[in-house]
Each structure stands twice: as C-alpha cells, then as structure tokens.
C-alpha cells in the first residue's frame, strides 16, 4: 500500500533520475569539492617514487585521476556514467598520461580490471552493497586488493542509508564503529604482505558530514611487519 511517505520517496527518486537524464544534476565531485581536495591531500602524502600507475574506480569527473597524472603517474579512471566520462575527457584533453573508460565494476567485470600500483576505491563500496549485497561487495574489494600492486585507498560511507536494505551493523557517524567494521572486513581479505591503516577523515555533505579514509599497502619484500595492523 502506498503511503504519503513512500510516495514522497518515490517522487524524490524519480526527480533525481530526471535531473540525471537531463544533465541538470551536479556531479558528485562538484558537490563535494572541499572533501575531494582533502582526500587528495591524504592520498598525495602517501605516494612515492615507486607508484607509477593508478586505477581510479568510480572516477566521476576525473578530478583525482587528473591530479594523480599531474604527479607523474599513468592514471586510468573507470566510470559507468558516459556523461561523466565525456566530461572528464573534455576536462583533461590537454593533460598527459590520463585516460577514462566507461565501464561498470560489478562482481563479474572486476576480474577484467588491470593491475596497477595504486587503486582508488572512494565512495563506491556502498553502491555495490546496495546493488549486489554485502558479501558480494566485499568480494569485489578482495579482487581490487589483489589488483593493487602497492596501495589501495578506501573510503566507505558513514551512514546506513547509503547502503540500502543491506546496511552494515554500525551506528550512523560512529567513527569507532565504522573503523572497526571496515578494518575487520578488510583484514579478512588481505594477502600476507598487506596491512591496513586508518588515514583520517574528510568533509562530506550536510547529512553525512564526514567520510573516513583507509590505506591498504604492501610491505616491501623482505621487510618484517613492524607491528599489528
């Protein structure tokens, strides 16, 4: 039975889809410009001379992809929305060592992605949970961790509504619980030479004021793990 509340939610969803279809919706990286800059600062300080290639999953307008190319990495953005891919290509047409492909990453297609030194998986995991379920979403993350030759940067959502019906078991905006939940699942996927650490938080949007960023990195061959993950 349709209630005023359910009808309102449906109208809101249809309105969003119409804006997207008409090209009126603001791309995510424009709506979160400050947070995108803060994310880049966290990422940039962890890069080093050994990082020569980067794969940006859900690259949106390609802001982070382009910034990585500006640091000398060969950067490839993967984005399912062709309008955003087209906009990213226009933005970066004079840039070197950067490119964008239109492709959806799902439990089947993730295996076809190339291995790169650095992988960005920012603000996409909750979409996989919503579309494919929690278990499948973490399987996708497991493949991406194997594709990351040196580093993977991970940013999950901080509120349950982003995950849909398959929302994980933590309270909205509870930093300690969010860290515990994500570190637990990431550690279950790590190779013996990988470790995960929390990098910090960045600004998001009014209803979700912050996001947390994690780094999964491989230890150099022959180096002992200095401590617990």
N, C-alpha and C positions, 0 to 999 in steps of 0.2 A: 504494500500500500504506500502510495506516495504521500509524504508529509510535507508541510511548508519548508521544513529544514532540508529534507532530501531534495526537493525541487530546487531550492536555492543553491545547493552544492552542485547539482547537475547544470544549472544555468551558468554558474561560475566556470565550470569545466568547459562548457560549450563556448563561453566567451573567450577563454584563453586559447582554445583551438582556432576560433575565428581570427583572433589577433595574429596568431602564428601564420595562418593561411594567407592573410592579407599583408603580412610583413610588417605589422604595426607593433608587435611585441619587442621590448628591448632585450637584446641578448644578455645572457647571464653575466658575462664579464664586464658589461657596461653597468649593470645594476649593482655590481659588487666591485667597483673599480678600486676602492681603498683596500679591500680584502685581497684582491688579486695582486696588488703591489706588495702587500705584506707577505703573501705566500711566496712570491718570487724572492723576497729578501731571505726568507728561511731556506729556500732551495739553493740560492746562489752561494751562500756561505758554506754549503756542504759539498759543492762541486770542486773538482781538482783536475789536474792536467791529464789524468787517466780517463776522464769522462769525455768521450769523443762523439757519441751518438745518443739521441734521446727520442723516446716514443711517448707522445702525449695523448692519452686516452680521453676522449670527450673534449677535444681541443677548443670547441666553441669558436670564438673569433680569432683564436690563434695567438693571443697576446703572450702567453707563457712560451709557446712554441717559438715565436719570433725572438723573444728575449734570450732563449737558450741558444738559438742560432747566432745571435749577436755576441755570445760568449765563446763562439768558435765551435760549437757542436753541430753535427749534422742532425737536424731536427725534423721529425715527421709527426704531423698531427692527424689523428683519426677521429672523425666526427660523423654521426649518422644523418645530420640535417644538411642537405645540399646547399640550402640558402646560406648557412653559416660557413660552409666550406668555400663557397663562391666569394663571400665577403672576406674571408681570411686570405684567399688567394689575391684578391684585389689589394688588400692592405699591404701584403708582403711581396708584391710583384717585382719590386726593385731589390729585395733582400736576397742574400746568397745562402745556400745550404739549408733551405727551409722548404717544406712541401706539405700538402694536405691531401688526404684521400677521404672520400665519402664512403663510410662503412659502419655498420652496426657491430658492436662487440657483444657476443652472446655465448652461451655455453658451447656452441659448435664452432663458431668463427674464431674464437680466441686462439685456437691452436694454430691458425694460419698467420698470426702476427709475427713479425721478425724479432729476433733478439737484439737488444740494444744495451748500451752501458747503463743508461738511466731510463726509468719508466716513471711517468707521472700518472697517477690514478687519483685524481682530485675531484670530489663531488660527483662521482658516478656510481659508487658501490650501492647506494640506496636505490638507484633506479633498477639495478639488477635484482636486488631483493624484492622490489615491488613487482617486477616482471616475471621472474623465474623462481622466486623463493629463496630463503636464507641459505640453505645448503648449496644450491646451485651457484649463488652469488659468491660464496667463499671458494667454490671450485674454480670459478673464473679467476679469482685472486691467486689461487695456487698456481695456475698456468702463467699468470703475469709475473709472479715471483720467480718462476723458472726462466722467464724471458729476460729478466733483469740481470745483466752480467755483473753489475756493480752495485746499483742503488735503485730502490723504488720508493717514491714519495706517495703517501697515502693520506687522504683526507675524507673521513666519514661524516655523515650528518649527525647533528647533535639533538635532534628532536624526533620523536617516534613517527609523527605523521608523514615524514618524508619517506618512510619505508612501506607505507600502505598497511594492508592487513597482516603482513608478516613481520611486524615491528619487533626488534630485538628487546630483550629483557633489561632495560635500564630506564631510569627516570630522565625526563627531558632536562637538558642543560646541566646534568650532574656530571661534572668533569671527572671525578674519581671513578664513577661507574662506567663512563664512556671509555676512559683509558683502559680500565680493567677488561671490559668486554672485548674491545678491539685487539688489545695485546694478547689476550688468551687465544683468540681465533687466529691471529697472525702467527703466533708461535707454533700453533699446531701444524702450520703449513711450511715452516722454514726448513731449508736444507741445513746440513750440519755446519756449513761455513757462513750462515746468515744470522744476523741478530736484528732486533727491532728496538728502536728507542723513540721516545716522545720528543718532538722538537719544540712545540709551542702552539699558541693559538693565534688566530687572525680574526678580524672583524668579518661578520657576515651580513645579515639583514635584520630589520627590526624584530621579526617574530622568531628569529634564530640568531641571536646577537654574536655568536662566536662559532668557529669551527676549530677542531684540533688537527694538527699535522704530525704524522709519524714518518720515520725513515727506517726502511729495511735495507741493510747494507751487508755486503760480503766482506769477510776478513781476508786480507792478503794471504796468499798461500804460505804456509809455514809459520804464521803468526798465531800464538796461543790466544784463546779468548781471555781477555783481561778480567772478566767477571760475568755476573749473571746478566741475562738480557733484561 
